Structure formats: C-alpha cells, structure tokens
Amino acid sequence: MTDICFPGEASEYRAARDRLLEREVELRRPTEEVAEARRALPPGGPIPEDYVLSGLHADNTAGGVRFSELFGPDRDTLVIYSMMFPVEPDGDAPCPSCTSFLDALDGAAPHITQRVNLAVVVKAPLDRLLAHARDRGWRHLRLLSSAGTAFNRDYLAEIPADGGGVQQMPMTNVFRRDGDAIQHFWGSELLYAPAEPGQDPRHSDTIDPQWNVFDLCPEGRGTDWNPALSYTDAPPRCCG
C-alpha cells in the first residue's frame, strides 16, 4: 500500500503493519461517513426553557447567566460538556476522569472557540467549581453551575442513582441557534448504549486525547488505571 519503511524493522513487522494499515484505511471510511451523517442531522427539539445557570460575568462577578447568553454574536453552535461534579450522589468531590479530560480541553478552548461556543456545566455550586478550576490552573473554559435547574436531568447529564438520589453523568451536548430559537443538535448517547464485553463506552473518545494516545501503545488502555486528581509517584509511562 505504501513504500514506508523504518530503520531496522523485520519483514514480518512490515507485513503485519501493512495489514493493519489496510484496516486503518477501512476504519477511516466509516468514521468519515458517521461524521458526515452527524453533521446532516435535522434540528432536534427546542430547549424547554431558557435555563438560568450560575457563572461569571464579563466583570468577573458571579450571577445568573441565561442559556441564550452562551451564544456569541457570530457563533450559532454551542458545545456543553457536563462534568460529574459531584462524582458520587452523596458526595461533593469532582470526578478525576472528567478533570483529566478538562485539563486538556482547557488548553484547546482558545482554538475551539474561534468557531463554536464552548462551556462546562456542573451540578455543584459555582464556588466549588471555581475553586477546583483554580487548583487545576484552568484559564480558558467557561464554567457554569446548573444547580437549581433541570438542565442536567433534561439532557441526560444526571440519572436516578441506585439507592436514591441522582448520579451525575459525563454527557456532551451540542445546541444550535437559529434566529431566536435554540434547538438540541447532538448528544453523546453512546454513553448509554450497551457495550460488548471488554469494550470501553467510547462516548467522548473523539475529543479525549489521553485514551487515544494509549490506543497507539502496546499497553493499550489497560484495565487497572484511571486518572487521578494528583499523582504522588512518577506519572505512568506508555510508550518507552
């Protein structure tokens, strides 16, 4: 398929790598087809209400922020990531996996927001979210609390928990503005689709760098490691 060859590789390696390359090319086709089908979705349902979330205003004071105010004047698409905060129904701690994802997304946010609006929503109070953001060094994410609203419930970012209460869920939702109307466009519903044995849900894989990096390595994703809020030892090594 190609004339690529790296130093010192055996013919057995090249034959196996060429076979894998054929499969990677085959995978690229349906990946593009799914992306095209996603972009071609018809408008979803209108938002039930102009939710009033809690966030920081331009003058850095906290207060109510209407959902419609999350759209910039020249950007009609809004991407919202719902972080599991709290991670447990009866707790107040943030989710380590969501945190690791947002560590990366914070760096990408200045680029993403050149084309679309981006926000992070949690159920925890705004002051707890802002304190966590300061601890992590987040500087670019728009951070909001949905406490006291039905947003998380309406858009599958929380579900009834076993034993009572509600469980926060890591949903990504996309909304589209058309004039004064705001409609849902896409949600990461793959989170709720049953996975085959041994499979990861992969509901947000396309925008989560760490797991994609692990997929390139001999160790793979593994089954005995998950992100933590801090690491007391040297960070785990992947490739060499």
Stockholm file with secondary structure:
# STOCKHOLM 1.0

chainA/1-240         MTDICFPGEASEYRAARDRLLEREVELRRPTEEVAEARRALPPGGPIPEDYVLSGLHADNTAGGVRFSELFGPDRDTLVIYSMMFPVEPDGDAPCPSCTSFLDALDGAAPHITQRVNLAVVVKAPLDRLLAHARDRGWRHLRLLSSAGTAFNRDYLAEIPADGGGVQQMPMTNVFRRDGDAIQHFWGSELLYAPAEPGQDPRHSDTIDPQWNVFDLCPEGRGTDWNPALSYTDAPPRCCG
#=GR chainA/1-240 SS CCCCCCTTCCHHHHHHHHHHHHHHHHHHHHHHHHHHHHHTCCCCCBCSSCCEEEEECTTSCEEEEEGGGGSCTTCCEEEEEECCSSSSTTCCCCCHHHHHHHHHHHHHHHHHTTTSEEEEEESSCHHHHHHHHHHHTCCSCCEEECTTSSHHHHTTSEEECTTSSEEECCCEEEEEEETTEEEEEEECGGGGSCCCTTCCCCSSGGGCHHHHHHHTSTTCSCSSCCCCSCCSSCCCCCCC
#=GC SS_cons         CCCCCCTTCCHHHHHHHHHHHHHHHHHHHHHHHHHHHHHTCCCCCBCSSCCEEEEECTTSCEEEEEGGGGSCTTCCEEEEEECCSSSSTTCCCCCHHHHHHHHHHHHHHHHHTTTSEEEEEESSCHHHHHHHHHHHTCCSCCEEECTTSSHHHHTTSEEECTTSSEEECCCEEEEEEETTEEEEEEECGGGGSCCCTTCCCCSSGGGCHHHHHHHTSTTCSCSSCCCCSCCSSCCCCCCC
//
